[in-house]
Amino acid sequence: MLTHVPSQLPEVYRNLSSDELDERILRAKQQLGTDLVILGHHYQRDDVIQYADFRGDSLKLARIGAQQRDAKYIVFCGVHFMAETADTLAAEGQTVILPDMRAGCSMADMADIEDVEEAWEILQEQFGDTIIPVTYVNSTAAIKAFVGRHGGTTCTSSNAKQVLEWAFSRKKRILFLPDQHLGRNTAYAMGIPLEQMIIWNPGTGQPEDVKGDLQEVRMILWKGHCSVHQKFTPEQVHSVRERDPQMKVIVHPECSFEVVQLADFAGSTEYIIKTVSSAPAGSRWAVGTEVNLVQRLAQEHPDQHIVLLSTTMCPCLTMNRIDRPHLLWALESITEGHPINVITVDDETKYWSKVALDRMLAV
């Protein structure tokens, strides 16, 4: 699905000073004008997101990019699956570029299409035609297309509840990809007991965490997780409460079930931003999500006390591969007429991915 797979960042870009990087990025942006739109994910580092024309979560940014009809080039400062979604939704004539091809997503990579297809066959034999697949948008285009072909849809952390309600109105069971935690936390909040959930382990081709009768299973959770949100623990929540009983704990639903149950609030990135931003002065927050976002919230709301739930840094390491040298390289490759790191989703995958996304938007 990729074209123009690049060599490493040219050495010339590694040796530029901070001032030179800023000057040349601004010059390239000015030169490209409305032909260019730069999208920056919330988890992106500050020195990069300052150049974003829009910031947001992955799906929001992909939709915004497609709406910029004058923009011939969409430079996505995020990770690989986000750029794939942007290309899936892009208008005719738009080119999507990822500044560094190494910016992947470990969670998305945990659901390999061959493993999913094999699991689907086994599950169909086990449960018959009672399963509908749902994938978190934090997944590859191939997985989105699989879901689209099999009557399923995508979801975000914001609309997961509505999507699961839609899915359960059609089939008894849901195969939820690729993040087990978002699936478990959402279904439990809807009243589905843990005894009616199992984990599918693609490594063994077998279910795990079976607590009851398999025929009563409602949620089949893919054994995947976010490497950042996995680092938050119940012990950290207890420690925060012991140190500061006034501190409110707010976490992302990609965190483990135990952490979400202990938190005061849990919700999507946008939910976290809105909740903290609208809180009164003097509010005290421990936030369980990516560190760049938490630090940005603290800087933008100095009248509140905002800290990371963990005492150790929790950056999205692959997202942080996108830096100013790579951004400049991407921009200057456009101005020089030979864009690098172009993301291209093939037509069939794009079609079925869009089917899955459109079903979600209809919900």
N, C-alpha and C positions, 0 to 999 in steps of 0.2 A: 503493500500500500504506500510505499514511500518512493519518492523520486529525488534525484539530486542528493543522494547520501554523501555527506561531505567528508573531507579530510579534517584533521584537527584545526583548531583555531590558528590562523597564521601568526607567526611569532611577532610580527610587527604590532599586532593589537595588544599583545601581552606587555609590551614595553612602554605603552603610552602612560603619561601621567594622568592623575585624576582630572586636572584642568583640561588637558587635551581631549580626554574622553568626553567630558561634558560639552566642550566647544564643538567637537565634530558630530556628536549625536544631535545637538540642536541645529547645526548647519544642515545635516541630512534631512531632519524633520522639516525644516523650512523649505528646502529644495523640493521635497516630495509633495508638500502641501496636502491638498485634499485627496491625492492619490493614495495616501497612507493613513491607516488607523492602527494605533498601538493599544492592545488590550492587556491589562495587568490584573492577575488574580490576587485576591486578598492576602494570600500567603507569600506573595513575592517580596523580596528584599526592598528596603526603602530607596536605595540608590538607583534601582531600576523602575519601581512603580511611580517615581516622580515624573517619568516621561510618558506614562500611560494616559491616553485620551479618555479611557474609561477603566474603572476598576469594579470588580464584582466576583461572583462565583463563576464556575465553569460554564454552565448552561446560559446564564444571563449574558455573559460576555460573548458567547458564540452567537446568540441571537442579535446582540447589538452589532457585532461585526457584519452580519448579513444585511442589517438595516442601513449600513453606511454605503449606499449605492454608488457614491462617487469614488469610494476607496477601491483602488485596484489591488492593493496589497494590505492584508491583515497580518500584522506581526503580533503573535500571541505569546506573551510573557507568562507562561504557565508550564504545563507538562503535556506529554505527547497525546494522551487521550482527549485533552481539551482542544488541542489543535485539530484532531480528527473530527470532533463534533463541529468545530467551526467550519471545516471544509465541507462537511455533510450539509450544513445549513447555508453555506455561502451562496451568494447570487452568481449568476453566469458572469464569467470574466474576472472574478475575484480569486486571488492567489493567497493561500495561507502559508505563513512561514513561522517555524519554531526556531528561535535563535540558537539553541543548542539541542541537537538530536539526542543527547544523553539525558535530557530532562524527561524521565519516565515517571511511572507511578507503580510502586511495589504492590499496592492493592490491586490495581487493574491487571498487573502481570500475574496475579495469583489465579485468575480465571482464564486459563488457556482454552482456546476454542476447541481443540481436539479433545481435551479432557471434558469439557462441557457436553460435547456431542456424545461422547461415550457414556457419561453419567445419565444423560437424557434417555438413552436406550435402556439402560439398566432400570431406571426409575419407572419408565413406561411399562416394563415387564412386571415390576413390583406393584405398582399402583394403578396401572391402566390409564385411561384417558381422563384423569382427574387432576392433572397438574397444569398450571399456567406459569410460565417463567416471567420474572420481573428482575430487571437489572438496575442497580444504582447507576446514575450517569457517569460515575467514576469507574468506567469500564471501557474496554477497547471497542472500536467500531465493529469488529467481528462479533463480539458478544451482543452488542446492540442489535446487529442484523439477525443473529440467531433468535433473539427474543422476538423481533418483529416477525420473522418467518413462522414462529410457533404460536402466534396469537397473543403474545405478551406485550409488555410495555416497559418503559423506563420510569425511574422516579428520582427525585432529588431528596435531600434530607428535609426540605421544607414541606414537600407534598407527599411524603411516603405514606402517611396514614390514609389520605384520600385514594392513592393508587392501590394500596392493599385492599381497601374496601371495594374498589372497582373489581380487582382481581378475584376476590372471594365471592363476588356476586356471579362469577362465571365458572369457577372451578372450586373444588373442595380444598385443594392444596396449592401452595405457591413454592416454586423453586426460586430462592432469592440469591442474587449474585451481586457483586463478589464479596460484599462486606457482611459477615455474619452478625456483627454488633448492631448495625442500623436495622437489619431485619428483625433481630430478636427484641431490641428495645421498642421498636414501633409496634410489633405484634403484641407484645406484653401489655403495652399501654392501651391497646384495643381490647384487652380482656382475654387474650389467648394464653393459656397457662404454659409454663415451660415444659410440662410433660407432653405437650403436643408439638414440640419442636425437636428436630434432630439436626445434626451437622453432617454434611456430605464431605468426606475427605477424598479429594481427587488423587491423593497419593496412594491410597489403598483401594479405592473404588468401593468403599463400604461406608455405611452410616456410622456416626459416632454419637455419643451422648444420648443414647436411647433410654428414656426414662419410663416408657409405658408401652402400650400396644401400638405397633407400627400402623395399624389400620386407622388409628385415631390421630395420626400425625397431620397437622395443618401446614406447618412451616418447615421446609427443607432448606437449611441455611448452608450456603457454600462456605468452605473453610478458608476464608480470607479476612484480612483486616488491614487497617491503616497503621503503618509503622509509627507514625507520630502519636496518634490518639491511643494506641496500645500502651504507651509509656505511662499513662496516668493510672494511678492505683488507689484503692480504698484507703491505704495507709496515708497517702498524701492528703486525702480529704479529712481524715481524722486528725492529722497533724495540724492542718490549717485551723480547724475548729478549736483545737486545744490552745493554739497560740493566740487566736483572735476570734472569740465567739460572735463578734459582730460581722465577720466576713461572710458574704454570700458566695456560694460556689455555683458556677455556671459552666456547663460542659457541652461538648458536641456529642450527638448520639452515635458517633463512630467509636466512642469510648466503651469500655466493657460494661456489661449489665450491672455489675456490682458498683461501679463508679457512678453510673447514671442514677441508680436507686438512691445513692447517698447524697447526690447533688441537690441543691435547691431548685435549680432550673436546668433544663436540657433542651437544646434546639440547634438548628442549622447555623451556619456562619452568619447569615443575614440576621437571624433571630438574636444571636449573641451580640452583634454590633448594635442592633436597635435597642435591645434591652439595656445594655450598659450605657449607651449614648443618651438614653432618655431618663436614666436614673438621676436622682437629686444629688446636688453637691454634697460631698462628705461620704458618699456611698463607698463601700469597701467590697472589692470583688477579687476572687481567685478564679481565674479563667482556665479551663481545660481545653485548649486548642493550640494551634501552631503559634510559635513564639513571635514571629514577625508581626502577626496580626495583634497579639496581646500588647506588644511594645508600642505599636502604632496607636492602639486605643488609649494606652496610658499617656502618650504624648499629646493626643488630641483632647484629652479630658483631664487636665492637671488638677481640677477641683475634686477629683475622685482618687481613691487609692486602688489601683488596678495592678495585679501581679499575676504571674503565671502560677497555675496550681502546682506544678512540679518545681522542685528546687534546682533542677538541672535544665539546661536549654533543650527545647524540643523543636528544632527547625525541620522543615521538609527539605531533606538534603538534595533530592532531585530537583525540586523547584529552585533551590538556591544555585543550581548550576547555571541558571540564566543570570549573567552578570553584565556589567556595562561593556566590556570588550566584546562579548558575543552579540549584544544588542547592536553595537556600532557596526560590527562585521555584517550582520544581517541587513542593516539599513544601507550601508555603502555598497553592498552587493546589488541592491536594487538600483541605486543611483548609477552604478556602473553597467547596468543592463544585463547582469547574469545572476539572478536571485539564487541564494543557497538555501538549503534546508527547507525546501518546499514540501508540504504535507499534501499528499493526494490519496484520497479514498477511492477505490475502484467503484464503478457505476452500480454494480449489483449490491455490494455492501452498503453503499450510500443509500440506495433505494430502500432496503429493508431497515436500515438504521433510522431513516427518516420516518418510515411507517411506525416504528416503535416510539419515536419521539413525538410524532403527531398524535398517537393514541394518548400519551401522557398529557399533552396540551389540551386535548379534548376533555379529559377528565377534570 
